[in-house]
Amino acid sequence: MEKRHSGKVAVVTGAAAGIGRAFAVRLASEGAEIAAVDLNPCDQTLDEIKAIGGRAISYQCDVSSPESVAKMGEDVLRDFGRCDILVNNAGIFPSCRFEDLDLAEWRRMHAINLDSVFLVSKVFVPGMRERKWGRVVNMASNSFGQVAPGLTHYIASKGGVIGFTRALASELGAEGITVNAIGPGFTRTEGTLARKPNFRGQTSEELYGVLAERQAIPRPPTPEDMAGMLSFLASSDADLITAQTMYVDGGLIRAS
Ligand SMILES: NC(=O)c1ccc[n+]([C@@H]2O[C@H](COP(=O)([O-])OP(=O)(O)OC[C@H]3O[C@@H](n4cnc5c(N)ncnc54)[C@H](O)[C@@H]3O)[C@@H](O)[C@H]2O)c1
Protein backbone atom coordinates (compact mmCIF):
# COMPACT_ATOMS: atom_id res chain seq x y z
CA MET A 1 0.00 0.00 0.00
CA GLU A 2 1.19 3.53 -0.79
CA LYS A 3 2.41 5.21 2.38
CA ARG A 4 1.85 8.87 3.30
CA HIS A 5 5.40 10.00 2.39
CA SER A 6 6.29 7.41 -0.25
CA GLY A 7 8.62 8.75 -2.94
CA LYS A 8 9.73 11.70 -0.81
CA VAL A 9 13.27 12.46 0.40
CA ALA A 10 13.52 14.07 3.83
CA VAL A 11 16.55 15.81 5.31
CA VAL A 12 16.38 15.86 9.11
CA THR A 13 19.02 17.79 11.08
CA GLY A 14 19.84 16.79 14.64
CA ALA A 15 18.72 13.27 13.73
CA ALA A 16 21.08 11.36 16.04
CA ALA A 17 19.02 11.87 19.18
CA GLY A 18 15.82 13.05 20.78
CA ILE A 19 13.10 14.64 18.70
CA GLY A 20 15.19 14.52 15.51
CA ARG A 21 15.57 10.74 15.75
CA ALA A 22 11.81 10.36 16.26
CA PHE A 23 11.23 12.61 13.23
CA ALA A 24 13.53 10.54 11.01
CA VAL A 25 12.04 7.22 12.11
CA ARG A 26 8.44 8.44 11.75
CA LEU A 27 8.96 9.81 8.23
CA ALA A 28 10.79 6.62 7.23
CA SER A 29 7.95 4.49 8.65
CA GLU A 30 5.63 6.38 6.31
CA GLY A 31 7.75 5.79 3.22
CA ALA A 32 10.22 8.69 3.05
CA GLU A 33 13.93 8.17 2.39
CA ILE A 34 16.00 9.90 5.05
CA ALA A 35 19.18 11.97 5.05
CA ALA A 36 20.01 11.98 8.76
CA VAL A 37 22.25 14.95 9.54
CA ASP A 38 24.03 15.49 12.85
CA LEU A 39 27.33 16.41 14.51
CA ASN A 40 27.33 12.86 15.85
CA PRO A 41 26.92 9.57 13.98
CA CYS A 42 23.25 8.61 13.59
CA ASP A 43 23.80 4.89 14.26
CA GLN A 44 20.72 4.30 16.40
CA THR A 45 18.51 6.22 13.99
CA LEU A 46 19.79 4.22 11.02
CA ASP A 47 19.36 0.93 12.93
CA GLU A 48 15.74 1.80 13.77
CA ILE A 49 15.00 2.77 10.17
CA LYS A 50 16.68 -0.36 8.82
CA ALA A 51 14.61 -2.48 11.22
CA ILE A 52 11.40 -1.18 9.63
CA GLY A 53 12.71 -1.67 6.10
CA GLY A 54 13.45 1.97 5.34
CA ARG A 55 16.37 3.70 3.61
CA ALA A 56 18.55 6.24 5.40
CA ILE A 57 22.08 7.63 5.14
CA SER A 58 23.91 9.48 7.91
CA TYR A 59 25.84 12.71 7.29
CA GLN A 60 28.15 14.15 9.92
CA CYS A 61 27.80 17.93 9.72
CA ASP A 62 27.96 21.01 11.92
CA VAL A 63 24.86 22.89 10.79
CA SER A 64 26.25 26.18 12.11
CA SER A 65 29.24 26.01 9.74
CA PRO A 66 28.75 27.25 6.15
CA GLU A 67 31.54 24.95 4.88
CA SER A 68 30.18 21.89 6.66
CA VAL A 69 26.63 22.58 5.42
CA ALA A 70 27.84 23.10 1.84
CA LYS A 71 29.66 19.74 1.91
CA MET A 72 26.63 17.98 3.44
CA GLY A 73 24.38 19.52 0.78
CA GLU A 74 26.60 18.24 -2.03
CA ASP A 75 26.70 14.77 -0.49
CA VAL A 76 22.93 14.56 0.07
CA LEU A 77 22.14 15.76 -3.46
CA ARG A 78 24.67 13.27 -4.90
CA ASP A 79 23.12 10.38 -2.92
CA PHE A 80 19.40 11.23 -3.13
CA GLY A 81 19.16 13.76 -5.97
CA ARG A 82 16.83 16.10 -4.06
CA CYS A 83 15.18 17.10 -0.80
CA ASP A 84 11.39 17.31 -0.64
CA ILE A 85 10.94 17.67 3.13
CA LEU A 86 13.47 19.71 5.10
CA VAL A 87 13.35 19.50 8.88
CA ASN A 88 15.56 22.08 10.60
CA ASN A 89 15.60 20.46 14.02
CA ALA A 90 19.21 20.60 15.34
CA GLY A 91 19.53 22.94 18.28
CA ILE A 92 20.98 23.53 21.73
CA PHE A 93 19.38 24.89 24.89
CA PRO A 94 21.90 25.62 27.66
CA SER A 95 20.52 28.11 30.17
CA CYS A 96 22.45 31.12 31.42
CA ARG A 97 21.32 34.16 33.36
CA PHE A 98 21.46 37.39 31.36
CA GLU A 99 24.02 38.90 33.73
CA ASP A 100 26.40 35.98 33.04
CA LEU A 101 25.79 35.82 29.30
CA ASP A 102 28.62 37.06 27.08
CA LEU A 103 28.63 37.85 23.37
CA ALA A 104 30.45 34.62 22.48
CA GLU A 105 27.74 32.44 24.05
CA TRP A 106 24.98 34.62 22.53
CA ARG A 107 26.55 34.17 19.10
CA ARG A 108 27.10 30.42 19.57
CA MET A 109 23.41 30.01 20.38
CA HIS A 110 22.34 31.98 17.33
CA ALA A 111 24.82 30.20 15.04
CA ILE A 112 23.52 26.74 15.99
CA ASN A 113 19.81 27.51 16.40
CA LEU A 114 19.21 30.21 13.79
CA ASP A 115 22.09 30.56 11.29
CA SER A 116 21.74 26.81 10.71
CA VAL A 117 18.12 27.21 9.60
CA PHE A 118 19.19 29.85 7.08
CA LEU A 119 22.21 27.87 5.84
CA VAL A 120 20.47 24.52 5.38
CA SER A 121 17.39 26.13 3.81
CA LYS A 122 19.65 27.96 1.31
CA VAL A 123 20.97 24.58 0.16
CA PHE A 124 17.67 22.75 -0.30
CA VAL A 125 14.97 25.34 -1.07
CA PRO A 126 16.19 26.05 -4.66
CA GLY A 127 15.44 22.46 -5.72
CA MET A 128 11.99 22.67 -4.13
CA ARG A 129 11.33 25.82 -6.16
CA GLU A 130 12.35 24.07 -9.36
CA ARG A 131 10.00 21.17 -8.63
CA LYS A 132 7.23 23.49 -7.33
CA TRP A 133 6.78 21.38 -4.22
CA GLY A 134 8.42 21.35 -0.84
CA ARG A 135 7.97 21.32 2.89
CA VAL A 136 10.18 23.17 5.37
CA VAL A 137 9.57 22.55 9.06
CA ASN A 138 11.66 24.44 11.63
CA MET A 139 11.95 23.81 15.36
CA ALA A 140 10.77 26.66 17.55
CA SER A 141 9.88 26.26 21.22
CA ASN A 142 6.86 26.91 23.41
CA SER A 143 9.25 28.76 25.75
CA PHE A 144 8.84 31.67 23.28
CA GLY A 145 5.56 32.47 25.02
CA GLN A 146 6.51 31.47 28.57
CA VAL A 147 8.04 33.01 31.65
CA ALA A 148 11.45 31.32 31.30
CA PRO A 149 14.37 32.95 33.15
CA GLY A 150 17.88 32.06 31.99
CA LEU A 151 16.89 31.65 28.37
CA THR A 152 17.21 35.11 26.77
CA HIS A 153 19.69 33.86 24.15
CA TYR A 154 17.68 30.69 23.48
CA ILE A 155 14.30 32.39 23.24
CA ALA A 156 15.76 35.16 21.05
CA SER A 157 17.10 32.47 18.69
CA LYS A 158 13.74 30.68 18.58
CA GLY A 159 11.95 34.01 18.05
CA GLY A 160 14.24 34.40 15.06
CA VAL A 161 13.21 30.95 13.83
CA ILE A 162 9.51 31.90 14.11
CA GLY A 163 10.10 35.18 12.25
CA PHE A 164 12.14 33.44 9.55
CA THR A 165 9.42 30.83 9.16
CA ARG A 166 6.71 33.43 8.59
CA ALA A 167 8.82 35.52 6.22
CA LEU A 168 10.08 32.61 4.12
CA ALA A 169 6.55 31.19 3.94
CA SER A 170 5.33 34.44 2.41
CA GLU A 171 8.02 34.23 -0.30
CA LEU A 172 7.47 30.58 -1.15
CA GLY A 173 3.73 30.06 -0.85
CA ALA A 174 3.06 30.67 -4.53
CA GLU A 175 5.75 28.12 -5.43
CA GLY A 176 4.08 25.12 -3.81
CA ILE A 177 6.32 25.22 -0.74
CA THR A 178 5.02 25.51 2.81
CA VAL A 179 7.15 26.70 5.73
CA ASN A 180 6.00 26.02 9.27
CA ALA A 181 7.44 25.61 12.74
CA ILE A 182 6.75 23.29 15.66
CA GLY A 183 6.89 24.62 19.21
CA PRO A 184 7.38 21.70 21.59
CA GLY A 185 6.69 21.77 25.28
CA PHE A 186 9.41 20.46 27.60
CA THR A 187 10.03 17.02 26.12
CA ARG A 188 12.00 14.08 27.47
CA THR A 189 15.08 13.73 25.22
CA GLU A 190 18.79 13.07 25.62
CA GLY A 191 19.27 16.84 25.50
CA THR A 192 16.81 17.79 28.23
CA LEU A 193 17.88 14.85 30.42
CA ALA A 194 21.49 16.12 30.25
CA ARG A 195 20.53 19.64 31.36
CA LYS A 196 21.86 20.96 34.65
CA PRO A 197 19.25 21.85 37.29
CA ASN A 198 17.68 25.28 36.67
CA PHE A 199 18.01 28.32 38.92
CA ARG A 200 15.39 26.97 41.28
CA GLY A 201 17.43 23.77 41.59
CA GLN A 202 14.82 21.77 39.62
CA THR A 203 16.16 18.83 37.63
CA SER A 204 14.69 17.97 34.24
CA GLU A 205 12.96 14.94 35.80
CA GLU A 206 11.20 17.30 38.21
CA LEU A 207 10.41 19.83 35.49
CA TYR A 208 8.69 17.29 33.21
CA GLY A 209 6.18 16.80 36.03
CA VAL A 210 5.90 20.44 37.15
CA LEU A 211 5.22 21.69 33.62
CA ALA A 212 2.84 18.84 32.80
CA GLU A 213 0.67 19.89 35.77
CA ARG A 214 0.26 23.32 34.13
CA GLN A 215 -0.94 21.75 30.86
CA ALA A 216 -4.57 21.22 29.91
CA ILE A 217 -3.53 17.65 29.05
CA PRO A 218 -1.40 16.85 32.09
CA ARG A 219 1.37 14.58 30.76
CA PRO A 220 4.86 15.44 29.49
CA PRO A 221 5.20 15.74 25.70
CA THR A 222 7.15 12.98 23.93
CA PRO A 223 9.28 13.02 20.77
CA GLU A 224 6.54 10.92 19.15
CA ASP A 225 4.00 13.70 19.84
CA MET A 226 6.27 16.04 17.86
CA ALA A 227 6.67 13.46 15.10
CA GLY A 228 2.89 13.27 14.65
CA MET A 229 2.75 17.01 14.00
CA LEU A 230 5.73 16.83 11.64
CA SER A 231 4.16 14.02 9.63
CA PHE A 232 0.96 16.05 9.28
CA LEU A 233 2.77 19.26 8.24
CA ALA A 234 4.83 17.31 5.69
CA SER A 235 1.75 15.68 4.18
CA SER A 236 -0.76 16.84 1.56
CA ASP A 237 -3.32 17.16 4.39
CA ALA A 238 -1.44 20.36 5.28
CA ASP A 239 -1.37 21.81 1.75
CA LEU A 240 -2.95 25.11 2.83
CA ILE A 241 -1.10 25.48 6.13
CA THR A 242 1.94 27.74 6.06
CA ALA A 243 3.67 30.43 8.15
CA GLN A 244 2.37 28.78 11.34
CA THR A 245 4.01 27.77 14.58
CA MET A 246 2.18 24.70 15.87
CA TYR A 247 2.53 24.34 19.63
CA VAL A 248 2.58 20.72 20.77
CA ASP A 249 2.58 21.20 24.53
CA GLY A 250 -0.64 19.80 25.92
CA GLY A 251 -2.13 23.28 26.10
CA LEU A 252 0.38 24.82 28.51
CA ILE A 253 -1.02 28.27 29.26
CA ARG A 254 1.06 30.85 27.45
CA ALA A 255 2.04 34.28 28.78
CA SER A 256 1.09 36.00 25.51
N1 LIG B 1 13.24 18.73 24.15
C1 LIG B 1 12.54 19.83 24.43
O1 LIG B 1 11.97 19.99 25.53
C2 LIG B 1 12.43 20.94 23.43
C3 LIG B 1 11.52 21.97 23.67
C4 LIG B 1 11.42 23.01 22.74
C5 LIG B 1 12.18 23.00 21.61
N2 LIG B 1 13.07 21.97 21.38
C6 LIG B 1 13.88 22.03 20.18
O2 LIG B 1 13.82 20.78 19.51
C7 LIG B 1 15.06 20.51 18.87
C8 LIG B 1 15.58 19.14 19.30
O3 LIG B 1 15.67 19.11 20.72
P1 LIG B 1 16.05 17.75 21.48
O4 LIG B 1 15.53 17.89 22.85
O5 LIG B 1 15.67 16.58 20.66
O6 LIG B 1 17.64 17.89 21.53
P2 LIG B 1 18.77 16.75 21.78
O7 LIG B 1 19.90 17.48 22.45
O8 LIG B 1 18.21 15.56 22.43
O9 LIG B 1 19.18 16.40 20.28
C9 LIG B 1 19.69 17.42 19.45
C10 LIG B 1 20.53 16.83 18.35
O10 LIG B 1 21.07 17.94 17.60
C11 LIG B 1 22.44 17.70 17.35
N3 LIG B 1 23.17 18.95 17.19
C12 LIG B 1 23.44 19.90 18.11
N4 LIG B 1 24.19 20.86 17.58
C13 LIG B 1 24.41 20.53 16.29
C14 LIG B 1 25.14 21.12 15.23
N5 LIG B 1 25.82 22.27 15.41
N6 LIG B 1 25.16 20.51 14.03
C15 LIG B 1 24.50 19.34 13.85
N7 LIG B 1 23.81 18.72 14.82
C16 LIG B 1 23.77 19.31 16.03
C17 LIG B 1 22.94 16.92 18.58
O11 LIG B 1 24.13 16.21 18.31
C18 LIG B 1 21.74 16.04 18.89
O12 LIG B 1 21.83 14.79 18.22
C19 LIG B 1 15.99 21.68 19.23
O13 LIG B 1 15.98 22.64 18.21
C20 LIG B 1 15.34 22.24 20.48
O14 LIG B 1 15.64 23.60 20.71
C21 LIG B 1 13.20 20.95 22.27
The ligand as an SDF file (V2000), in Angstrom:
LIG
                    3D

 44 48  0  0  0  0  0  0  0  0999 V2000
   13.2390   18.7300   24.1530 N   0  0  0  0  0  0  0  0  0  0  0  0
   12.5410   19.8290   24.4350 C   0  0  0  0  0  0  0  0  0  0  0  0
   11.9710   19.9870   25.5260 O   0  0  0  0  0  0  0  0  0  0  0  0
   12.4290   20.9370   23.4300 C   0  0  0  0  0  0  0  0  0  0  0  0
   11.5220   21.9680   23.6710 C   0  0  0  0  0  0  0  0  0  0  0  0
   11.4190   23.0110   22.7440 C   0  0  0  0  0  0  0  0  0  0  0  0
   12.1830   23.0030   21.6060 C   0  0  0  0  0  0  0  0  0  0  0  0
   13.0710   21.9740   21.3800 N   0  0  0  0  0  0  0  0  0  0  0  0
   13.8850   22.0290   20.1760 C   0  0  0  0  0  0  0  0  0  0  0  0
   13.8230   20.7820   19.5110 O   0  0  0  0  0  0  0  0  0  0  0  0
   15.0650   20.5100   18.8710 C   0  0  0  0  0  0  0  0  0  0  0  0
   15.5780   19.1400   19.3010 C   0  0  0  0  0  0  0  0  0  0  0  0
   15.6690   19.1060   20.7180 O   0  0  0  0  0  0  0  0  0  0  0  0
   16.0490   17.7540   21.4780 P   0  0  0  0  0  0  0  0  0  0  0  0
   15.5260   17.8920   22.8480 O   0  0  0  0  0  0  0  0  0  0  0  0
   15.6690   16.5760   20.6610 O   0  0  0  0  0  0  0  0  0  0  0  0
   17.6430   17.8910   21.5310 O   0  0  0  0  0  0  0  0  0  0  0  0
   18.7720   16.7540   21.7750 P   0  0  0  0  0  0  0  0  0  0  0  0
   19.8980   17.4750   22.4500 O   0  0  0  0  0  0  0  0  0  0  0  0
   18.2080   15.5600   22.4270 O   0  0  0  0  0  0  0  0  0  0  0  0
   19.1770   16.3950   20.2770 O   0  0  0  0  0  0  0  0  0  0  0  0
   19.6880   17.4180   19.4510 C   0  0  0  0  0  0  0  0  0  0  0  0
   20.5320   16.8320   18.3540 C   0  0  0  0  0  0  0  0  0  0  0  0
   21.0660   17.9400   17.6000 O   0  0  0  0  0  0  0  0  0  0  0  0
   22.4410   17.6980   17.3520 C   0  0  0  0  0  0  0  0  0  0  0  0
   23.1720   18.9460   17.1880 N   0  0  0  0  0  0  0  0  0  0  0  0
   23.4380   19.8960   18.1130 C   0  0  0  0  0  0  0  0  0  0  0  0
   24.1920   20.8620   17.5800 N   0  0  0  0  0  0  0  0  0  0  0  0
   24.4110   20.5300   16.2890 C   0  0  0  0  0  0  0  0  0  0  0  0
   25.1450   21.1220   15.2330 C   0  0  0  0  0  0  0  0  0  0  0  0
   25.8160   22.2680   15.4080 N   0  0  0  0  0  0  0  0  0  0  0  0
   25.1610   20.5090   14.0270 N   0  0  0  0  0  0  0  0  0  0  0  0
   24.4980   19.3400   13.8510 C   0  0  0  0  0  0  0  0  0  0  0  0
   23.8090   18.7160   14.8250 N   0  0  0  0  0  0  0  0  0  0  0  0
   23.7660   19.3090   16.0300 C   0  0  0  0  0  0  0  0  0  0  0  0
   22.9360   16.9250   18.5820 C   0  0  0  0  0  0  0  0  0  0  0  0
   24.1330   16.2050   18.3110 O   0  0  0  0  0  0  0  0  0  0  0  0
   21.7440   16.0370   18.8860 C   0  0  0  0  0  0  0  0  0  0  0  0
   21.8280   14.7930   18.2180 O   0  0  0  0  0  0  0  0  0  0  0  0
   15.9910   21.6790   19.2330 C   0  0  0  0  0  0  0  0  0  0  0  0
   15.9780   22.6350   18.2050 O   0  0  0  0  0  0  0  0  0  0  0  0
   15.3430   22.2390   20.4840 C   0  0  0  0  0  0  0  0  0  0  0  0
   15.6420   23.6010   20.7120 O   0  0  0  0  0  0  0  0  0  0  0  0
   13.2010   20.9480   22.2690 C   0  0  0  0  0  0  0  0  0  0  0  0
  1  2  1  0
  2  3  2  0
  2  4  1  0
  4  5  1  0
  4 44  2  0
  5  6  2  0
  6  7  1  0
  7  8  2  0
  8  9  1  0
  8 44  1  0
  9 10  1  0
  9 42  1  0
 10 11  1  0
 11 12  1  0
 11 40  1  0
 12 13  1  0
 13 14  1  0
 14 15  2  0
 14 16  1  0
 14 17  1  0
 17 18  1  0
 18 19  2  0
 18 20  1  0
 18 21  1  0
 21 22  1  0
 22 23  1  0
 23 24  1  0
 23 38  1  0
 24 25  1  0
 25 26  1  0
 25 36  1  0
 26 27  1  0
 26 35  1  0
 27 28  2  0
 28 29  1  0
 29 30  1  0
 29 35  2  0
 30 31  1  0
 30 32  2  0
 32 33  1  0
 33 34  2  0
 34 35  1  0
 36 37  1  0
 36 38  1  0
 38 39  1  0
 40 41  1  0
 40 42  1  0
 42 43  1  0
M  CHG  2   8   1  16  -1
M  END
$$$$
